Amino acid sequence: MGAGIILTWCLSVGYVLTHLEIYSALDFIKNLGWFAWIQFLCVGLFVTSHDACHGTVAPNHPRINRWIGRTAAFLYAGFFFDAMITKHNDHHAFVGSEKDPDFHSTEQNPPRFFSWMLRFFSHYLSIPQLLWMTTVSQILMHGFRFREPNVLLFWAAPSALSAIQLFYFGTYRPHRSGKHPFQDRHHARNSIQPYLSSLVSCFHFGAYHHLHHVKPRLPWFRLPQEYRRSRLKQH
């Protein structure tokens, strides 16, 4: 599954960089669809690297699992997978505490969206990543002679917007405090949605985030089924 997402992203980005044009209203409508598709695949790249952090991309082949995670993380935004594992393990081990790099909320004083997002990105973005993104964009535009609008709209922008999407659906919504206290030490909530919106928003990690913390070894595509199974057991 993870390798398929990587391959689909590579083929899709390769196509839009070499074939799409942005000159007419029809082009604009068609390209909106391609933009949404690339952004969805960018979310998939990050989710693949996330699953690899838990060893679920290739559970019986740790080396393959690690290299798929490294590839997905680096293609997504120049992330260094090994450093990402450390931070994500801290998130699961110290969730809801000052040691949690993803968490920025208390029951007494929930922070605003943008302050939390800036704190979140400060833990994961680095100068080498920004330099990598800038360098690659220059190589694509001036080395391979791809159209500048194509590079900005179909390579850089979907990655940036998907980061905000991932933060909102995968961190902010499930981990923010609310009227009701968190049910356990995981400081997370499920927010069940229809299957399609759950998939498109965050590959099910937003809708079933508490379940993910309870069972982190479940890959993204098994979360809805496991949730339904657990609900049936309760009844």
Secondary structure, DSSP 8 states (H G I E B T S, - for coil): -HHHHHHHHHHHHHHHHHH----SHHHHHHHHHHHHHHHHHHHHHHHHHHHHHTT-SSTT-HHHHHHHHHHHHHHHHS--HHHHHHHHHHHHHSTTSTT-TT----SS----HHHHHHHHHHHH--HHHHHHHHHHHHIIIIIS---HHHHIIIIIHHHHHHHHHHHIIIIIHHHS--SS--SSTT--------HHHHHHHHTTTTTTHHHHHH-TTS-GGGHHHHHHHHHHHH-
